[in-house]
Amino acid sequence: MTARWTRQAGASSYKLSATPKNSPSEPSVFTQFSGNTVMGSISTLIPNTVYTVMVEAMDPIGIVLASAAVEDTTAPEIPSILGAKSKMSNKITVEFTSMTGAIAYVLRAENEAEGFFQESLVYDSPGTIENLQPYSMYTLSVMSVNSGGRSQPSLTVEERTVLAAPQLNASSPSNNTITVTWEPVEHAVLYTLCLIMAGSDERLKLNTTDTTIDITQMEPGTTYSIKGTAWDANGISGDDFTIEQITRPPSPDEVMVLLNSGRSLGMEVTWNGVQGADAYFALSSTGQNCSSSSETFCIISPLECGQNHSITVTAKNEAGPSSPSDPEDFLTFPCPPEMLWLEETVPGNCTLHWTEVYSADYYNAFLKRDDGVESGCNTTTTGCNFYCNCGYTYFMSVFSYNQAGPSFPGPVLNYTTKDMAVQLISTETLEISWSVVRGAEVYQTKAAANSDLVLCNDTSPMCVLSDLMCDSNYSVVVTPCSELRGCNHTCRPHSGETAPCSPEILSVTQSNASCVNVSWTSANREATYLVELTSDKGVETCESRGTSCEIPNLPCGTVYEVTAFATTSSGQSFPSYAVPLETAPCCPVNLTVNQVTQSMSHVSWSLANGAESYITSLTSPRGEAKCHTQERQCMMGCITCGTNYTVSVEAISKTGHKQECTYHGFSSSSCCPSNVRLYRMSNNTIRVHWRSSDSLGSYIVDLRGALSNYTCNTPVGASSCDVSDVLCGDVYTVVVAPVSKDGMKTEFCAKRMYSGKTIPLKSVFVRGGFMEETPLEL
């Protein structure tokens, strides 16, 4: 026990003693403290015993100066821990011995590594200490408590809390599947899920090492209790966590759609209820919908005619919607025909026509005459024939029917019978004729098109309207009138179309030598245009629905007259004003170049159709020669020998059209050699020597005499040639001429005379390394 007292004046020491109150035979226990002490403890007492505790103040010689006493009980005995177990991740339950006189117990949990210390007061064994961390090791002890205080802590034991429970999240992606996910639990090596269906005792256990699992083959629209537990590496299960998840409901079946004729016409959709559904949603393929939370029907409205609905029903609960039901088709009542028109091909025989209506099974045509007579016909086609007397007005309407019922009333057509024809008798004149109308005294004819209005009043059943606008669709109405009954303004109009307007040619352009593009202006609405190119060789044409067309492959050198026509269903326009066209002249088919002299050539060519004059050109890098002539030949001077020329002829027509014509190249012959010399050699041999400007050319030497002729051919690059066995006493003509690549000799090189009778022999000398005779005089 521990006691505290107040300081006593003059006291040098204090004596603290404890005497058992109810056990006089037990000895007292005391201890002494110095005069400066005001608190002290006394030990070796008996647990759970009432003691009288006295404090005495003593002077230096041991005389008691004052005393005071109180009664108190000692703490109970120290309990022993029998066992400790953790079944939840934040709790440990401790079982311990019960101590006599203890009114409560203190459980202590410590974790020095984490600096954790916690005590919990319990009143019996076993006791639980809470607010612990999952999967953590704790040192546990217990103390007994009574009015005197706590006992000493018991011997400690160690125990680890179990793993935390996985925090499950569940969803139902389909009506037979539940997907469960959770965050990983630290130190967990395995997870166990236990599923129990509502209203059933059967359990489904699943083990997995993943943190997500898809559970299939579940009952649709059913609530499942799902408990999750984690296991550590020692095979100890952790805390558990339980959630509930309902599967999506099954798809509704037995869907039916009926026509509901309430305040607003609609479709009543019914179905069979399904398990687990909180609401239903009906959707049409048109986007219309309705819903219900408690009933198994709903109404989609309003409806429109001629709609083909495909209805599906979806059930919903908190997990989501089911798959849509099988679609149920429903066809609404048909629409009325959009358009009515009447044909009276023969006077008195009328046919009422209408446009076909989607989803209509049959039609009912209703006809009423202006004198009150009514008739009608039922048909599955889109026409109804009836007899129509001339001079009466008929009012007609058509209803459509199908299994859902009749259509709403449609348009009403009125028609006054009369035999009327509109005919185009010239490009801008319409003739209107009709049969006599009962009771009519005068007829008013009106033809209108755009801003043009033409009127005609006559007692005769015919009218001619002239000077109308071209390419115009006139609405022609003939109104019968009488003084007694007035005019019948219900007569339907007839149409009459004038011929198209004449086009105006804007341009005629040659895109190349044989292709022409013709463009024109067009004021017609829709017309096909025909362009004609007329010449003495025939007619060329092209067609277009636009404002231009192209005619290819025209012959050269031809003069055309170009006109254009417009054509529509009503007829053909007047031709446009003619535009002349001349194609470029033709090229000469043949062209020949002959070299006359070393610097002059003769060029000739064949006749070119359409050409009036020609410009002939010989072109080379060394220069150009031209000749402008009306003939079909030309002499070309200033030609350079040994040169390749490009040959071209430009054919020009009377009006200035030109055609460029290019032909094969022309090569002038090599230049005639210069400084020709003859040398007498031994054995009646004559050496002919010359100077050449072409080191790669070859030459031929001709000696022509009265008694004999000699020819010498040289290899390429040679500048001399030896003629042997020359007869003396004759006069020779010597010509040295170049030879072309095709072996032809040039004929225009200069000739030289040589006499073999009077030439004296002169001394021999050496020149350039060759032994030569002296030159002969020529």
C-alpha positions in Angstrom: 0.0 0.0 0.0 1.1 3.6 -0.5 0.1 6.4 1.9 0.5 10.1 1.8 0.5 12.5 4.7 1.1 16.1 5.7 4.3 17.3 7.2 4.4 17.7 11.1 6.4 20.4 12.7 9.3 19.1 14.8 9.1 15.6 13.3 12.4 14.0 12.4 10.9 10.8 11.2 7.6 9.1 10.3 6.5 5.5 11.0 4.1 3.9 8.6 2.4 0.7 9.8 -0.4 -1.6 8.5 -2.4 -4.0 10.7 -5.0 -6.5 9.4 -8.4 -5.5 10.6 -10.1 -8.8 10.5 -7.1 -11.0 11.4 -5.7 -9.9 14.7 -3.4 -12.8 14.8 -1.6 -11.6 11.7 1.4 -9.4 12.6 1.5 -5.8 11.7 4.0 -4.5 9.2 5.7 -1.1 9.5 8.5 0.9 7.9 10.1 4.3 8.8 10.8 7.4 6.6 12.9 10.5 7.2 11.3 13.8 8.3 11.4 15.2 4.8 9.2 12.4 3.4 5.4 12.9 2.9 4.6 9.7 1.0 5.7 6.1 1.4 4.8 2.5 0.6 4.5 -0.6 2.6 4.9 -4.1 1.1 4.6 -7.8 2.0 1.0 -7.4 2.7 -1.7 -10.0 2.2 -3.7 -9.6 -1.1 -7.3 -8.6 -0.9 -7.2 -7.8 2.9 -8.5 -4.8 4.9 -5.7 -3.1 6.7 -5.6 -0.2 9.3 -2.9 2.1 8.0 -1.3 4.5 10.6 1.2 7.2 10.2 3.1 8.5 13.3 5.3 11.7 13.5 8.2 11.2 15.9 10.8 13.6 17.4 14.6 12.8 17.4 14.3 10.7 20.6 11.4 8.6 19.3 8.5 10.4 21.0 5.3 10.3 18.9 4.3 13.9 18.3 1.1 13.1 16.2 -0.6 10.2 14.4 -3.4 9.5 11.9 -5.0 6.2 10.6 -7.2 5.1 7.7 -8.6 1.7 6.5 -8.0 0.4 3.0 -7.9 -2.9 1.1 -5.0 -4.4 -0.7 -5.3 -5.2 -4.5 -6.4 -8.8 -5.5 -3.9 -11.5 -6.4 -2.3 -11.5 -9.9 -4.3 -13.5 -12.4 -2.9 -15.9 -15.0 -3.6 -15.8 -18.7 -5.0 -19.2 -19.8 -5.1 -18.3 -23.6 -5.5 -15.6 -26.2 -7.2 -15.8 -29.6 -7.8 -13.3 -32.4 -10.9 -13.9 -34.6 -11.3 -10.4 -35.8 -8.6 -8.2 -37.3 -9.0 -5.5 -34.7 -9.6 -7.6 -31.6 -7.9 -10.2 -29.4 -9.9 -12.2 -26.8 -8.0 -13.2 -23.7 -9.0 -16.0 -21.2 -7.6 -15.7 -17.7 -8.1 -16.9 -14.1 -10.6 -15.2 -11.9 -9.3 -13.7 -8.6 -11.1 -13.6 -5.3 -12.2 -10.0 -4.4 -11.5 -8.7 -7.9 -14.4 -6.6 -9.2 -12.8 -6.0 -12.7 -9.7 -6.8 -14.8 -7.5 -4.7 -16.9 -6.3 -6.2 -20.2 -3.1 -4.6 -21.6 -1.8 -4.9 -25.2 1.6 -3.6 -26.2 3.6 -3.4 -29.4 7.0 -1.8 -28.8 8.0 -1.8 -32.4 5.0 0.4 -33.3 5.0 2.2 -30.0 1.5 0.9 -29.2 0.1 0.7 -25.7 -3.6 0.1 -24.8 -5.6 -1.1 -21.8 -9.2 -2.3 -21.7 -11.4 -2.8 -18.6 -13.4 -6.1 -18.5 -15.4 -7.7 -15.8 -15.1 -11.3 -16.5 -13.1 -13.9 -18.4 -12.7 -14.1 -21.3 -12.2 -10.4 -22.1 -11.6 -8.7 -25.5 -9.3 -5.8 -26.2 -10.3 -3.8 -29.3 -9.0 -1.1 -31.7 -6.0 -3.1 -32.7 -4.3 -3.2 -36.1 -4.8 -6.1 -38.5 -2.1 -8.8 -38.7 0.0 -7.3 -35.9 1.8 -9.1 -33.0 0.9 -7.9 -29.5 2.2 -8.6 -26.0 -0.7 -9.3 -23.7 -1.1 -9.1 -19.9 -3.9 -8.9 -17.4 -4.4 -7.2 -13.9 -7.1 -7.8 -11.4 -8.8 -4.8 -9.9 -10.8 -4.1 -6.6 -11.5 -1.0 -4.5 -7.9 -1.1 -3.4 -6.4 -0.8 -6.9 -4.8 -3.1 -9.5 -2.7 -6.1 -9.0 0.7 -6.5 -10.7 0.5 -7.5 -14.4 0.4 -11.2 -15.1 3.0 -13.1 -17.1 2.7 -11.9 -20.7 1.7 -13.9 -23.8 2.0 -12.9 -27.5 -0.8 -13.1 -30.0 -1.2 -11.8 -33.6 -4.4 -10.3 -34.9 -5.8 -12.0 -38.0 -5.9 -10.6 -41.5 -8.3 -7.8 -42.3 -11.3 -8.8 -44.3 -11.3 -8.1 -48.0 -13.6 -5.1 -48.8 -15.9 -6.6 -51.4 -17.5 -4.8 -54.2 -20.0 -6.6 -56.4 -22.0 -6.0 -59.6 -24.1 -8.1 -61.9 -23.1 -7.7 -65.6 -25.8 -10.2 -66.7 -28.8 -11.9 -65.2 -26.8 -15.1 -64.3 -23.5 -13.6 -63.4 -22.1 -11.7 -60.4 -18.6 -10.1 -60.5 -16.9 -9.5 -57.1 -13.8 -7.4 -56.8 -11.6 -6.2 -53.9 -8.4 -4.5 -53.1 -5.5 -6.9 -52.1 -5.2 -7.6 -48.4 -1.6 -7.3 -47.1 -0.1 -10.7 -46.2 -3.0 -12.6 -47.7 -2.1 -15.6 -49.9 -5.7 -16.9 -50.5 -9.2 -15.6 -50.5 -12.4 -17.5 -49.8 -15.9 -16.3 -51.0 -19.0 -17.9 -49.5 -22.3 -17.3 -51.4 -25.7 -18.0 -49.9 -28.8 -17.5 -52.0 -31.7 -15.7 -50.3 -34.2 -18.3 -48.9 -31.8 -21.2 -49.3 -29.4 -22.9 -46.9 -27.0 -24.1 -49.7 -23.6 -22.5 -49.6 -21.2 -22.0 -52.5 -17.5 -21.7 -51.5 -14.9 -20.4 -53.9 -11.1 -20.1 -53.4 -9.0 -17.8 -55.4 -5.7 -16.0 -55.3 -7.0 -13.2 -57.6 -8.7 -10.0 -56.5 -11.6 -10.4 -58.9 -13.9 -13.3 -59.7 -16.9 -13.9 -62.1 -19.5 -16.2 -60.6 -21.7 -17.7 -63.2 -24.8 -19.8 -63.3 -26.6 -17.6 -60.8 -30.4 -17.4 -60.6 -31.7 -14.2 -62.3 -33.3 -11.6 -60.2 -32.1 -13.3 -56.9 -30.3 -11.7 -53.9 -27.1 -13.4 -52.8 -25.2 -12.9 -49.5 -21.5 -12.9 -50.2 -18.9 -13.3 -47.4 -15.2 -12.8 -48.1 -12.3 -14.0 -46.0 -8.5 -13.7 -46.5 -5.9 -16.4 -45.4 -2.3 -15.9 -44.4 0.6 -18.1 -45.2 0.1 -20.1 -42.1 -3.4 -21.1 -43.1 -5.1 -18.9 -40.6 -8.3 -17.2 -41.8 -8.8 -13.6 -41.3 -11.7 -11.3 -40.6 -14.7 -11.6 -42.9 -16.8 -9.0 -44.7 -20.3 -9.7 -46.0 -22.3 -7.8 -48.7 -25.5 -8.5 -50.6 -25.9 -8.5 -54.4 -28.9 -9.1 -56.5 -28.5 -10.4 -60.1 -30.2 -8.6 -63.0 -33.7 -9.8 -63.7 -34.5 -12.2 -66.5 -35.9 -10.8 -69.8 -39.7 -10.4 -69.8 -41.6 -12.8 -72.0 -45.1 -13.1 -73.5 -44.9 -9.5 -74.8 -48.1 -8.4 -76.5 -49.1 -5.2 -78.2 -52.7 -4.1 -78.7 -54.2 -0.9 -80.0 -55.5 1.3 -77.2 -58.2 3.8 -78.1 -58.2 6.1 -75.1 -58.1 9.9 -75.2 -55.1 9.6 -77.4 -54.6 6.6 -79.7 -51.7 4.5 -78.4 -50.3 1.0 -78.1 -50.9 -1.0 -74.9 -47.8 -3.2 -74.2 -48.3 -6.1 -71.8 -45.8 -8.7 -70.6 -45.3 -11.4 -67.9 -43.6 -10.2 -64.7 -40.2 -11.6 -63.8 -38.4 -12.3 -60.5 -36.3 -9.6 -59.0 -37.6 -6.7 -61.2 -38.2 -3.3 -59.7 -39.4 -1.6 -62.9 -40.1 -2.3 -66.6 -39.3 -0.2 -69.7 -40.9 -0.7 -73.1 -39.1 0.8 -76.1 -40.3 1.1 -79.7 -38.0 1.1 -82.7 -39.3 4.6 -83.4 -37.8 5.8 -80.1 -41.1 6.1 -78.2 -41.3 4.4 -74.8 -43.2 3.9 -71.6 -42.4 2.5 -68.2 -44.0 0.9 -65.2 -42.9 0.2 -61.6 -45.6 -2.1 -60.4 -47.9 -3.0 -63.3 -47.0 -5.4 -66.2 -48.3 -3.1 -68.8 -47.8 0.5 -70.1 -49.1 2.6 -73.0 -47.0 4.2 -75.7 -48.8 7.2 -77.3 -49.5 9.1 -79.4 -49.3 6.9 -82.6 -48.8 8.0 -86.1 -50.2 6.4 -89.2 -48.1 4.0 -91.2 -45.6 3.1 -88.5 -44.1 -0.3 -88.1 -43.1 -0.6 -84.5 -40.8 -3.2 -83.1 -41.4 -3.3 -79.3 -39.0 -4.7 -76.7 -39.5 -4.8 -72.9 -36.6 -4.6 -70.4 -36.8 -5.4 -66.7 -34.7 -3.4 -64.2 -33.5 -3.7 -60.6 -30.6 -2.1 -58.6 -28.1 -4.3 -60.5 -29.1 -2.9 -63.8 -31.4 -3.8 -66.8 -32.1 -7.2 -68.2 -31.5 -8.1 -71.8 -34.4 -6.9 -74.0 -37.2 -9.3 -74.6 -37.8 -10.8 -78.0 -39.2 -8.0 -80.3 -42.9 -7.8 -80.9 -43.9 -6.2 -84.2 -46.9 -3.9 -84.4 -48.2 -2.1 -87.5 -50.3 1.0 -86.9 -53.3 2.1 -89.1 -52.2 3.3 -92.5 -51.8 6.8 -93.7 -54.2 8.2 -96.3 -52.9 8.5 -99.9 -50.7 11.6 -100.2 -51.8 12.5 -103.7 -54.9 12.0 -105.8 -55.2 12.6 -109.5 -57.7 11.8 -112.2 -57.3 10.8 -115.8 -60.0 11.1 -118.4 -58.4 9.5 -121.4 -61.7 9.0 -123.1 -64.6 11.4 -122.4 -66.9 9.8 -119.9 -64.4 7.2 -118.7 -62.5 8.5 -115.6 -59.9 6.8 -113.5 -59.1 8.0 -110.1 -55.4 7.3 -109.1 -53.6 7.7 -105.8 -50.2 7.0 -104.5 -49.5 3.7 -102.9 -49.7 3.6 -99.1 -47.2 1.6 -97.1 -48.9 -1.0 -94.9 -52.3 -0.6 -96.6 -54.2 -3.9 -97.3 -56.9 -2.3 -99.4 -58.5 1.1 -100.3 -62.0 2.6 -100.2 -62.5 5.3 -102.8 -65.5 7.6 -102.1 -67.0 9.7 -105.0 -69.7 12.4 -104.8 -71.1 14.3 -107.7 -72.2 17.9 -107.4 -75.8 17.0 -107.8 -75.7 14.7 -104.8 -75.1 11.3 -106.4 -72.6 9.2 -104.5 -70.6 6.1 -105.4 -67.4 4.3 -104.4 -65.3 1.3 -104.9 -63.1 -1.1 -102.8 -59.8 -2.2 -104.3 -56.4 -3.5 -103.5 -54.9 -1.5 -106.4 -54.2 2.2 -106.6 -56.9 3.1 -109.1 -60.6 3.2 -109.4 -62.6 3.4 -112.7 -66.0 5.1 -112.9 -68.2 6.8 -115.5 -68.1 10.5 -115.4 -70.7 12.6 -117.2 -69.5 15.7 -119.0 -70.3 19.0 -117.2 -70.4 17.6 -113.7 -68.0 18.3 -110.8 -66.9 15.3 -108.8 -65.5 15.3 -105.2 -63.2 12.3 -104.5 -61.4 11.0 -101.4 -59.6 7.7 -100.6 -59.3 5.8 -97.3 -56.6 3.2 -96.6 -57.3 0.1 -94.5 -55.2 -2.6 -92.7 -55.7 -4.8 -89.7 -55.4 -1.9 -87.3 -58.2 0.0 -88.9 -58.9 2.8 -91.4 -56.7 5.8 -92.1 -57.6 9.4 -91.2 -59.4 11.3 -94.0 -57.0 12.3 -96.8 -57.0 15.0 -99.4 -60.2 15.8 -101.4 -59.9 16.1 -105.2 -62.5 17.9 -107.2 -62.8 17.6 -110.9 -65.1 19.0 -113.5 -65.4 16.7 -116.5 -64.7 18.0 -119.9 -62.7 16.7 -122.9 -59.7 19.0 -123.2 -56.4 18.7 -125.2 -53.4 21.0 -125.2 -51.1 20.6 -128.3 -48.0 22.4 -129.4 -48.5 23.3 -133.1 -45.3 25.4 -133.5 -42.4 26.2 -131.3 -44.2 29.0 -129.5 -47.9 28.3 -130.2 -50.4 26.1 -128.2 -53.7 24.9 -129.5 -56.3 24.2 -126.7 -59.5 22.3 -127.6 -62.2 20.8 -125.4 -65.6 19.2 -125.6 -68.7 21.3 -125.1 -69.7 21.6 -121.5 -73.3 21.2 -120.4 -74.9 24.7 -119.8 -71.8 26.7 -120.8 -72.3 29.9 -122.9 -68.8 31.2 -123.0 -65.3 29.8 -122.1 -62.5 31.7 -120.4 -59.1 30.3 -121.3 -56.1 31.3 -119.2 -52.5 30.2 -119.7 -49.9 31.2 -117.1 -46.2 30.6 -116.9 -43.9 32.5 -114.6 -44.7 36.2 -115.3 -46.5 35.5 -118.6 -50.3 35.5 -118.6 -52.3 35.0 -121.8 -56.2 35.2 -121.8 -58.7 34.1 -124.4 -62.5 34.3 -124.2 -64.6 32.6 -126.8 -67.9 30.7 -127.3 -66.1 28.1 -129.4 -64.5 25.1 -127.7 -61.1 25.9 -129.1 -58.4 28.5 -128.6 -55.0 29.2 -130.1 -52.4 30.9 -127.9 -49.3 32.2 -129.9 -46.2 34.2 -129.2 -45.6 32.3 -126.0 -42.3 32.2 -124.1 -40.0 29.4 -125.2 -39.1 26.6 -122.8 -42.1 27.4 -120.5 -44.6 25.1 -118.9 -48.0 26.9 -119.2 -50.8 26.0 -116.8 -53.9 26.1 -119.0 -57.3 26.4 -117.3 -60.6 26.6 -119.3 -63.5 27.9 -117.2 -67.0 27.4 -118.5 -69.4 30.2 -117.7 -73.1 31.0 -118.1 -75.2 34.0 -117.1 -77.5 32.0 -115.0 -75.1 29.8 -113.0 -71.9 31.9 -113.2 -68.5 30.3 -113.8 -67.2 26.9 -112.6 -63.8 27.7 -111.0 -63.2 24.1 -110.0 -61.8 22.9 -113.3 -58.4 21.5 -113.0 -55.5 23.0 -115.0 -53.8 21.2 -117.8 -50.2 21.8 -118.7 -48.7 22.7 -122.1 -45.0 23.1 -122.7 -43.5 25.2 -125.5 -40.4 24.2 -127.4 -37.0 25.0 -125.8 -35.2 28.3 -126.5 -32.5 28.4 -129.2 -29.0 28.3 -127.7 -26.4 30.9 -128.6 -23.0 29.7 -129.4 -20.4 31.5 -127.4 -17.2 30.0 -128.6 -15.7 27.4 -130.9 -12.2 26.5 -129.8 -9.7 24.0 -131.1 -8.2 22.3 -128.1 -5.7 20.6 -130.4 -5.3 20.0 -134.2 -8.2 17.5 -134.4 -10.4 18.3 -131.4 -13.0 21.2 -131.1 -14.8 22.4 -128.0 -18.1 24.2 -128.6 -19.8 26.2 -125.7 -23.1 28.0 -125.7 -25.5 29.8 -123.4 -28.6 28.0 -122.2 -31.8 29.5 -120.8 -33.7 26.2 -120.8 -34.6 24.4 -117.7 -33.8 20.9 -118.8 -32.7 20.2 -122.4 -30.4 18.1 -124.4 -28.2 20.0 -126.8 -27.1 18.8 -130.3 -24.2 20.5 -132.0 -23.7 19.9 -135.7 -20.5 20.7 -137.7 -21.5 20.6 -141.4 -18.9 20.4 -144.2 -18.7 19.2 -147.8 -17.4 15.9 -146.3 -20.5 15.3 -144.1 -21.8 16.2 -140.6 -20.0 15.7 -137.3 -22.2 15.9 -134.1 -22.0 15.9 -130.3 -24.6 15.9 -127.5 -24.6 17.3 -124.0 -27.0 18.2 -121.2 -24.7 21.0 -120.1 -23.4 24.0 -121.9 -20.4 22.6 -123.8 -19.4 19.5 -125.7 -16.3 18.3 -127.5 -15.9 16.8 -131.0 -12.7 14.8 -131.4 -10.9 13.4 -134.4 -11.9 16.1 -136.9 -10.1 15.9 -140.3 -7.5 18.6 -140.9 -7.9 21.2 -143.6 -11.7 21.3 -143.5 -14.2 24.2 -143.3 -17.3 23.7 -141.1 -20.5 25.5 -140.3 -21.4 25.1 -136.6 -25.0 25.2 -135.3 -26.7 24.1 -132.1 -30.2 22.8 -131.2 -32.0 22.3 -127.9 -34.4 19.4 -127.5 -36.9 18.6 -124.7 -39.9 16.3 -124.5 -42.0 19.0 -126.1 -39.9 19.3 -129.2 -36.8 20.9 -130.8 -35.8 24.6 -130.8 -34.9 26.7 -133.8 -31.2 26.3 -134.7 -28.7 28.8 -133.3 -26.9 31.2 -135.5 -24.2 29.5 -137.5 -20.5 30.0 -136.6 -17.8 29.2 -139.2 -15.0 26.8 -138.2 -11.8 25.9 -140.1 -9.6 23.2 -138.8 -5.8 23.5 -139.1 -4.4 22.5 -142.5 -3.0 19.0 -143.0 0.7 18.2 -143.0 2.3 17.2 -146.3 2.5 13.4 -146.4 5.9 13.2 -148.1 8.9 15.4 -147.9 12.3 15.0 -149.7 15.6 16.8 -149.1 18.3 16.6 -151.8 21.7 18.4 -151.5 22.4 20.2 -154.8 25.7 21.8 -153.9 28.0 21.9 -151.0 25.9 24.8 -149.6 22.5 24.4 -151.2 19.7 21.9 -150.8 16.4 21.3 -152.6 13.3 20.5 -150.5 10.1 19.2 -152.0 6.8 17.9 -150.4 3.4 16.6 -151.4 0.2 18.6 -151.4 -1.3 19.5 -148.0 -5.1 19.8 -147.8 -6.2 23.2 -146.6 -2.7 24.8 -146.9 -2.3 28.0 -148.9 1.5 28.6 -148.2 4.4 26.9 -146.4 7.4 27.8 -144.3 10.1 25.3 -144.6 13.0 25.2 -142.0 16.3 23.5 -141.8 17.6 24.0 -138.2 20.9 23.0 -136.7 23.2 24.2 -133.9 25.3 25.9 -136.6 22.5 27.9 -138.0 19.0 27.9 -139.6 17.7 28.2 -143.2 14.0 29.1 -144.0 11.9 29.4 -147.1 8.4 30.8 -147.3 6.6 29.8 -150.5 3.2 28.9 -152.1 4.9 26.2 -154.1 5.5 22.7 -153.0 9.3 23.0 -153.4 12.1 25.3 -152.2 15.8 25.8 -152.7 17.6 26.3 -149.4 20.9 28.1 -149.4 23.6 28.7 -146.8 23.8 25.0 -145.9 26.8 23.9 -143.9 28.5 20.7 -145.1 28.8 17.8 -142.6 25.9 19.0 -140.4 22.7 17.3 -139.0 19.6 19.4 -139.7 16.0 19.2 -138.3 13.5 19.5 -141.1 10.1 21.1 -140.5 7.2 22.5 -142.5 4.6 24.9 -141.2 1.4 24.6 -143.3 -0.7 27.9 -143.3 -4.3 28.2 -144.4 -6.0 31.2 -146.0 -7.4 32.3 -142.7 -4.1 32.0 -140.9 -4.5 28.6 -139.2 -1.2 26.9 -138.9 0.0 23.4 -138.5 3.5 22.5 -137.4 4.9 19.4 -139.2 8.2 17.8 -138.3 10.0 15.2 -140.4 13.0 12.9 -140.2 16.4 14.7 -139.9 18.6 15.6 -142.8 22.4 15.4 -142.8 24.4 17.4 -145.3 27.3 15.6 -146.9 30.9 16.0 -145.7 32.8 18.9 -147.2 34.7 18.4 -150.5 38.4 18.1 -149.8 40.7 21.0 -150.6 44.3 21.3 -151.9 44.1 18.3 -154.2 47.5 17.3 -155.5 48.8 14.6 -157.8 52.3 13.0 -157.5 54.0 10.7 -160.0 55.4 7.6 -158.4 57.4 4.8 -159.8 55.9 2.0 -161.9 53.2 4.3 -163.5 51.6 5.0 -160.2 49.9 8.3 -159.4 49.4 9.3 -155.8 46.4 11.6 -155.2 46.7 13.7 -152.0 44.2 16.1 -150.4 43.4 18.0 -147.3 40.2 17.0 -145.4 38.1 18.7 -142.6 36.6 15.4 -141.5 39.1 13.1 -139.8 36.6 10.3 -139.6 35.3 10.4 -143.1 36.1 8.2 -146.1 36.7 9.3 -149.7 36.6 7.9 -153.2 39.0 9.0 -156.0 37.9 8.8 -159.7 40.2 9.2 -162.6 38.2 9.3 -165.9 40.1 9.2 -169.2 39.3 8.6 -172.8 41.1 5.2 -172.8 40.6 4.0 -169.2 39.0 4.8 -165.9 40.4 4.3 -162.4 38.7 4.3 -159.0 40.4 4.3 -155.5 38.5 3.9 -152.2 40.2 5.1 -149.0 39.8 3.9 -145.5 38.3 6.1 -142.8 40.6 9.1 -142.0 42.9 8.7 -145.0 44.0 11.8 -147.0 45.7 10.2 -150.0 45.2 7.3 -152.4 47.6 5.6 -154.9 46.3 4.7 -158.4 48.6 2.2 -160.1 49.2 1.2 -163.7 48.0 4.5 -165.1 48.3 4.6 -168.9 50.4 7.3 -170.3 49.4 9.5 -173.1 45.8 10.1 -171.9 44.0 13.1 -170.4 42.2 12.3 -167.1 39.5 14.1 -165.1 40.3 13.7 -161.3 37.5 14.0 -158.7 38.0 13.4 -154.9 34.6 13.1 -153.2 33.4 12.2 -149.7 31.4 9.0 -149.2 28.3 9.1 -146.9 27.6 6.5 -144.2 25.2 4.7 -146.5 27.9 4.4 -149.2 26.7 7.2 -151.5 29.3 9.4 -153.3 28.9 13.1 -153.3 28.4 14.3 -156.9 29.1 18.0 -156.7 32.9 18.1 -155.8 35.1 20.0 -158.3 36.8 18.1 -161.2 40.5 18.6 -162.3 42.2 17.8 -165.6 45.5 15.8 -165.9 47.6 14.9 -169.0 49.9 12.0 -168.9 51.8 12.9 -172.2 53.7 16.0 -171.4 54.5 15.7 -167.7 58.3 15.7 -167.2 59.9 13.6 -164.4 61.3 15.7 -161.7 63.6 14.9 -158.8 62.5 12.9 -155.9 62.3 14.4 -152.4 61.2 13.3 -149.0 58.3 15.0 -147.2 56.8 14.0 -143.9 58.6 10.7 -143.7 57.3 9.5 -147.1 59.2 9.1 -150.4 57.3 11.1 -152.9 57.8 12.4 -156.4 57.5 16.1 -157.2 54.0 17.3 -157.7 52.6 17.4 -161.2 51.1 20.5 -162.8 47.3 20.3 -163.1 
